[in-house]
Amino acid sequence: MTGAEVPTADLVAAAAAGDRAAWDALVGRYAGLVWSVARGHRLQGEDAADVFQTTWLRLVEQLSRIREPERVGAWLATTARRECLRVLRRSGRETVSRAETMEAVPDDAPGFDVGLVRAEQHEALWHHLQTSSDRCRRLLRVLIADPPLSYTEVAEVLEMPIGSIGPTRRRCLEQLRRRLAEAGVDVDL
Amino acid sequence: MSTSDRSDDDLVRELARAVAVHDPVPAELLVFAREAFTWRTVDAELAELVADSSAAAGAGLRGPADVRLLSFIVGEQQLDLELLVDGGARRLVGELTPGRPALVVVEHAGGSLTQDADELGRFLVTGVPAGRLRVRCEPAGGTPIVTPWLDA
């Protein structure tokens, strides 16, 4: 049971019963979200890897105890956020340097069939996402998750009032659009 | 849905593509997440962390004078651990309450270390690599217990 149509709760139940394919499907569905939470907190290198790894080990530990298996995405994101705060506390900092914005684009980035213009747009989007405020970057990285989390789940994960998710999203996207326009980037959005 | 809502959704979708290109999950971490399934323990009960001296101070041991005290409980069994810095490694002193002999396995990122707990349930494991670890205790005639993964 690995198809995209399989309900998440069924994957959790199957994985808890020992179904490896179900586990792989869960990883496929939520690895990006867990990674985004770590990277949204400006973690990089070993710190980001630590958060990512610990989060999946926690899910293995807790598989049979997950109370709302249909919300395992939110559970993973919340666990990842908690691990981020632990790692940040360990290294005695609340935020880290902006050095990561200078990181080179990995050579093995998946090859999307996009033209040069599109690639430049993506590069600009990525750059301006990285240089957004902490609040916007964390929120937007969670909001890009596929399958998406509900606003209720996003609010829980980021410890924000649920009523503020929509308005904050709108504001963050507005800022992003403005900065792209200032930089002369036409994203046509 | 208004035009601006729709274009916001489009921008979020485009952001998702930009992130997929510029910041994908590293391949080796995807492998780790899939392989993590092999750490599943079906025969041992997960002990709950009930006390951690480092919880307030921040996780991890920083210097030679640092000691981290941890307590776990599952059912009637309590496990107390003392983690000490021992050069580049960690020294682990443990005690099971009620005390009883047990096989103790310390699992870490690179393998595992096995030790016997004495009649009173006390044990000492040295040379544990710094990093992620968990402790599994198999009391004679009892249900095995395992701690959550710890950052040591």
HADDOCK unambig.tbl for C-alpha pairs under 7 A between the chains (distance, minus, plus):
assign (segid A and resid 24 and name CA) (segid B and resid 34 and name CA) 5.71 0.50 0.50
assign (segid A and resid 27 and name CA) (segid B and resid 33 and name CA) 6.56 0.50 0.50
assign (segid A and resid 27 and name CA) (segid B and resid 34 and name CA) 6.57 0.50 0.50
assign (segid A and resid 32 and name CA) (segid B and resid 25 and name CA) 6.18 0.50 0.50
assign (segid A and resid 35 and name CA) (segid B and resid 25 and name CA) 6.17 0.50 0.50
assign (segid A and resid 53 and name CA) (segid B and resid 32 and name CA) 6.99 0.50 0.50
assign (segid A and resid 53 and name CA) (segid B and resid 33 and name CA) 6.58 0.50 0.50
assign (segid A and resid 56 and name CA) (segid B and resid 33 and name CA) 5.84 0.50 0.50
assign (segid A and resid 56 and name CA) (segid B and resid 36 and name CA) 6.79 0.50 0.50
assign (segid A and resid 57 and name CA) (segid B and resid 36 and name CA) 5.97 0.50 0.50
assign (segid A and resid 60 and name CA) (segid B and resid 36 and name CA) 6.94 0.50 0.50
assign (segid A and resid 60 and name CA) (segid B and resid 37 and name CA) 6.10 0.50 0.50
assign (segid A and resid 60 and name CA) (segid B and resid 40 and name CA) 5.67 0.50 0.50
assign (segid A and resid 61 and name CA) (segid B and resid 40 and name CA) 6.46 0.50 0.50
assign (segid A and resid 86 and name CA) (segid B and resid 58 and name CA) 6.98 0.50 0.50
assign (segid A and resid 86 and name CA) (segid B and resid 59 and name CA) 6.63 0.50 0.50
assign (segid A and resid 89 and name CA) (segid B and resid 58 and name CA) 5.52 0.50 0.50
assign (segid A and resid 90 and name CA) (segid B and resid 58 and name CA) 5.13 0.50 0.50
assign (segid A and resid 90 and name CA) (segid B and resid 59 and name CA) 5.41 0.50 0.50
assign (segid A and resid 90 and name CA) (segid B and resid 60 and name CA) 6.59 0.50 0.50
assign (segid A and resid 105 and name CA) (segid B and resid 22 and name CA) 5.80 0.50 0.50
assign (segid A and resid 106 and name CA) (segid B and resid 22 and name CA) 6.97 0.50 0.50
assign (segid A and resid 109 and name CA) (segid B and resid 21 and name CA) 5.35 0.50 0.50
assign (segid A and resid 109 and name CA) (segid B and resid 22 and name CA) 6.56 0.50 0.50
assign (segid A and resid 110 and name CA) (segid B and resid 21 and name CA) 6.01 0.50 0.50
assign (segid A and resid 122 and name CA) (segid B and resid 18 and name CA) 4.54 0.50 0.50
assign (segid A and resid 123 and name CA) (segid B and resid 18 and name CA) 6.75 0.50 0.50
assign (segid A and resid 125 and name CA) (segid B and resid 15 and name CA) 6.44 0.50 0.50
assign (segid A and resid 125 and name CA) (segid B and resid 18 and name CA) 6.45 0.50 0.50
assign (segid A and resid 126 and name CA) (segid B and resid 18 and name CA) 5.75 0.50 0.50
assign (segid A and resid 126 and name CA) (segid B and resid 19 and name CA) 6.37 0.50 0.50
assign (segid A and resid 126 and name CA) (segid B and resid 22 and name CA) 6.86 0.50 0.50
assign (segid A and resid 144 and name CA) (segid B and resid 12 and name CA) 6.15 0.50 0.50
assign (segid A and resid 144 and name CA) (segid B and resid 13 and name CA) 6.80 0.50 0.50
assign (segid A and resid 144 and name CA) (segid B and resid 16 and name CA) 5.15 0.50 0.50
assign (segid A and resid 173 and name CA) (segid B and resid 8 and name CA) 6.84 0.50 0.50
assign (segid A and resid 189 and name CA) (segid B and resid 7 and name CA) 5.85 0.50 0.50
assign (segid A and resid 189 and name CA) (segid B and resid 10 and name CA) 6.78 0.50 0.50
assign (segid A and resid 189 and name CA) (segid B and resid 11 and name CA) 6.04 0.50 0.50
